[in-house]
Amino acid sequence: MNHKIQQNVIQMQRIFLLPAFLVMFVLCSHAQTNAPVKLPDSISSGKQGEFHVQGMAVDKVNGFIYLSFTDKLVKMDMSGHLVGSVTGLVGHLGDLTFDPETNQVYGSLEFKNDAIGKGISKELGLKNSNDINFYIAIFDGARIGRPNMDAEKGDLVRTVYLKEVVDDYKAKVRLGDRMVKHRFGCSGIDGVTIGPAIGHPNGHRKYLYVAYGIYGDTTRDDNNYQIILKYNLVDWDRLGQTLSQEKPHHSGPKAPPAKYFVKTGNTNYGIQNLAYDPYTGDFFAAVYRGAKRQFPNYGLFVIDGHKKPGNAEITSDNKTIKVKTLSLLHAGLNDAKSGVRGWNFKWGSTGLFPLGQGLFYISHNRKTTDGQQATTIYKYKWIGSDEKAFILVK
């Protein structure tokens, strides 16, 4: 039994043995211990090694923040004190999201042999199977209680294989008179979030949304959309398998229930951080800016969660294909030529998480003087004006 639950059971048993005049006192004391956790204006991660922060997730009820530092997951309290960490990953752990109903942390996990994958393996001096595999890693937040817990031991981490992403990554398509790798410029996955069906912000069923990484190739014209997969989490407990990096499994859904395209112009490695905000009902997408001159190359986009998906035709493999599209929020800077809207916001690509009431935690990553990576998490207020997306809470 969970230690906290066990304490609560013992406490309630004792209540029935108390005189009536003491019952109200005990219940009031119990309620105070479950008061909302104070969310500070800033949290410092401290030095975390060679790899930079990729994303974050916040457990507001229990007062924990989870940070991905590429090859490990770090769990801290709201004072920045280390609670535990999960290590031993030889892939790329990217963006994170948190499910308060299950106390589970979801993260995108890549194993590939491109420049990023080879760089991680070289830095760690370790090897994986060298296969191309993309997973959603599901961490049991309640089990993370000490540093350097092994990602491959026990049921601490379970992984779900994403066949759709692997197929697009491995595909070769015709572009004019040449063949190119990676359908739609797919480089893997990064941004993840949990939210309702798009177009139904008040819906009770929740879905996992997973964003593609997109190579920043300026010589092709089939990589100008962000791609977001929608998954139903109902069967994922059955599909999830213990992580094995030497013998990777392929247990996962055959295909996502929906695949969405969002026209933003090409960005460098796609949506880095994706976050559904229940307060606005919209999806926030932070990116590394693209380099194509025909697009405004914003750093932040907001997908309108109130508008139902539409239909469009795009070109892929020298063919016209029909796709489902999502709409950008009608706010922010407007590039009349491309029709793309967004903001020139510097931060968010290494961590963006909504806190409610228009507040967000946003990562300011940095490298320390001795070459290690760190971040300070700052609290921001969403304003969404034409010129400014957020203001810093002081």
N, C-alpha and C positions, 0 to 999 in steps of 0.2 A: 504493500500500500504506500502511496505517495506520502512522504513525511508530513507535509503540510496538511493533507487530508486527515491523516491519523491524529494529528494534534487537535484538529477541529472536532473529530468524533469524541475524543477523550473529554474535551472541554464541554461539549453538549451533554455527555453522560453525567458529568459533575453537576450541571445545572439542575437536573432533576433531583439531586440529593440536597440542594440548598433550600433554605427557608424562602418563602415567596418574596419577602421584601428585598432579598439579594438577587433575585433572578433578573430584574430590570437592569441592575448595575452590571452584571456579567454580560448581558446581551449588548449593552451600550459599549462596554469595553471591547467586545468581540468585533462590533461594527467599526470601531475606530481603527482596529488593526487591519481592516480591509478597505480603508479609505483609499481614494485614488492616489497613485504615485505622483509625486511632483516631478514635472519634466523641466529640467534646468535649461537655461538659455544656451549653454554650450557644454560639450563633453569632449575630452581629449582622449585619443586612443593610446597615446604613447608610441614608442618605437616598436615596429612590428616586422622588421626584416627587409628583404630585398624587393618584395613585390608590393605594388601599390593597392590601395583599397579599391574594391570593385562595386560594392553595394552595401546596403544596410536594411535591417528590419527591426521594428520596435515592438516589444511586449509591454504595452502601457499598463496593463493590470498588475503584473508582477514586478515591473520596474527593471527590465533588462533590455539591452540593445545588442544586436548581433551584427558583426561586421565581417565581410568577406575580404581577405587579403590574398586573393588569387589561389594560393595553395593551402589555405587554412581558413577555418571559421572561428571567430573570436566572440566570446560572450562576456559582456561587462554589465555591471550595475550602472545606475544613473550618475554615480560619482566618478565613473571611469575606472573602477577597480575591476581587475580581471576575476571572473567567476570560473571560466573554463575555456577550453579550445579544442577543436577537432583538427588533427593534422594527418599527414601521410598522403595527401592528395598529390598526384603526379599529373593532374590536368589543370584546367582553367575554371576555377569557381568564380562565377560572375555575380550578377545581381541577385538580391534576396527579397523575399516577401514572407509575411508571417500570418498564420491562421490562428486567431485567438480561441477558436472553438476546439481545436485539437492540440494547441501548444506546439505546432510543427512549423519549422522554418523550411521554406522551399528555395532552392537555388539552382541556377543554370550551371551545368557541368560539362565541359568540353574535353574530349581527347582527340587530338588531330596532329598531323605531321607538317602543318604549315609553319610560318615563321614564329607565330606565337607559341604553338605547341613545342617546337624544337627548342625555343628559348627557355621555356619552363623546365624541360627535362635536363637541359645542359646546366642550368643554374643549380638545380637540385642534385645533379649527379645521379639521377635515377632514370629508370625506363618504365614505360607502360607497355601494353601489348603492341603498340604502334598501329593499331586499328583506328578507323575513324568511327567514333562513337559520341553521340550526344544524349545526355540524360538530364532529367530533373532529379536533383538530389533532395531527399526529404530527411531533415534532421529532427530528432526528438529533443526538443528544447529542454524538457525536464530532466533528461539524462546527462546533460552537459554540466558537470560540476567540478571539474578539475582540469588543469592544463594538459595539453598534448595527448588527448584521447585519440586512439587509433580509429580512423575512418572505416577500416575494413573489419573491425571486430564487433561481434554482437549485433544488435539491432539498432545501434546508434544512428546509422545512416542507411537508408534504403534508396534505391535508384530506379527510375522508370525510363525506359529507352524510347527515344523519339524517332521513329522510322521516317516520318515525313521530312525531317530536317536532313537526315543522312542521305536520303534519296536526292534531295535538291543539291546538297553539297557535292555529291559524287557525280552528278549529271554533267554531261557535255552537251552544249547546245550550239546551234549555228547562228552566227551573228553576221549578217551580210554574207560575205564569201569566206569567212573564217570560222573555225571552231574554237569555242572558249569553254573553260571549266566553270562549274558552279552556276546552276540555274538561278536566275534573278540576282546573281552576284552573291549567293548565300555563302557566308563564311562560318556559319554555325548559329549559336544562340547567345543571348545575353539578358535583356530585360525580362523580368517576370513580375506578375502581380495577380492578385485574386480579386474578382469583382463580379457583379451581376451581368446578365446578358446585355450587350450594348444595344441601346435603344429602349431599355427597360431598367432605368436606374433604381426603381423601387422593387424590383424583383427579388424574391427570397432565395432562389437557387444561385449558388456561387460556382464560378468557373475559374480555371487557371488560364491566364493569358501569357504566351511565350513569344518574345520578339526575336526575329532573325538578327544576326550580325550580317552586315552587307559590306562587301569589299568596296573600298573607295577608288574604284577603277574609273578614271575619267574618259577612257577610250570606248566605253560601251554605253548603250542607251537603254538597257533592260534592267538597270539597277537603281532606278530613281524613285522606287517605292519602299517604304518600310513594310515589312510583312509580319503579321501577328497571327499566331495560331491559338485557337480556343479549344480547351480541353475540359471535359466533364470529369470531376474527381471521384465519381461514384465507385469506379472499379479499381482505383489506384492502390488501395491497400492490398488487393490481390495481385496486381501487376508488379508492385515494387519488390525488388530483390536486393539482397545484401551486396554491397559494392565489392567487386573483385577487379582490380586494375590489370592483372595478368591474364585473367580469363573472363573478359567482359561478357555480360549476358545481353540478350536482345528481347527482353520481356517488356512490352509496352503496347499502347494502342496502335492498331493498324493504320489509322488515319485520324486526324483531328475532326471534330464535328464541323468546324468552320475554319477558313483561312482568309484573312483580311489583308487588303492592300491599302496603304495610306500614302498619298503623293506628298512628299516633302522635298524632293530632290535628293540626290545621292548624298550620303553621309559616310564618314569614315568608321566602319565596323558597326553601322546600324544603331539601333536603340540600345544605349548602354544601361540606362535605368528607366524602368516602366513602373508607374505607380498609379493605382486607382484611388481616387479621393472621394470617399462617401459624402463629404460635405458639399462638394460641387457636383458630384456625379460624373466627373470627367476623368480621363486618363492622361497623366503627365508623362512625357517622353523626353529625356535628356540625352543628347548625342554629342559625339565629336564632330565638329563642323566638317562639311564636305568642301570640295574644291572646284566644282563645276561652276563656271561663270554665269551660266544661264539661270542659276538658282540663287536665292538670297543667302543660303548657308547659315541659317539660324542655329543656335545651340539648344533651344528649347521649343518643343511643340506640345500643344494640348489637343487631344482627340476628344471630340464632342461625344460624351457618353449618352446623351439624350436622343441623338439622331439615329434612326435605324440604319443598318448597313444598306448601301445602294449597289447598283450594278454598273459595270464598265467593261470596256474592251481594251486590252493592252497587247503588246507584241512580245512574244517569247519564242525563241528557236525559229525565227522567220515566219511565225504563224500568229494569227490573231486569236487570242483566247479570252473567254469571259471570266471575270473575277468579281468577288464581293469587295466593296470599298467602304472605308470609314471616312468621316468628315473631320477636318480640323476645326477647332473652335473659332467662331467668328469674332476674334479679338486679337489684340497684339498688332505688330507691324504687318502691313499687307504689301506683298510684292505683286504689283498689278500684272506684270508680264507673265509670271508663272502661276499666279493665283494662290501661292503658298503663304500661309500666315504663321507667325511665330515670334520669338523674342531672342535678342542678343544677350542671353544670360550666361555668365561665365561659369557658374557652378552647376552641380547636379549630375554630371556624367559619372561621378564616382560615389554617388549616394544621394538618394532622394526618397523621403518617406513621409506621408501625410499623418498628422497627429489629431486632426479634427478641428472644427471651427476655423478653418482657413489657415491653420498653422502647419508648418512642415519642418522636419529636420533635413538639413542639406549639408553634405560633406565638403570641406575645404581640404583637399589632400595636399601633402607637401613632402619633400625629401629633406631629412635632417642633415646637419653638417657632416656627419660621419657616414652618409650614404644610405641610411635606413629610411623606410617609408612610414608615414604617420598621417593622421587626419584629425582635424577638430570639427566636430559636428555643431552647427549653429542653428538656432531656431529662427525661422523666417515666417512672415505673414504674406499670404497670397493676395495680390491686389488686381492683377490681370488688366492693367490699363494698356493703352495703345503702346506706350513707350517702356513701361516697367512691369515685370512679372511679379517680383517679390520685393519686400523691404525687410531688412534685418531687424529682429526684435532686440531691443536694448533694455 
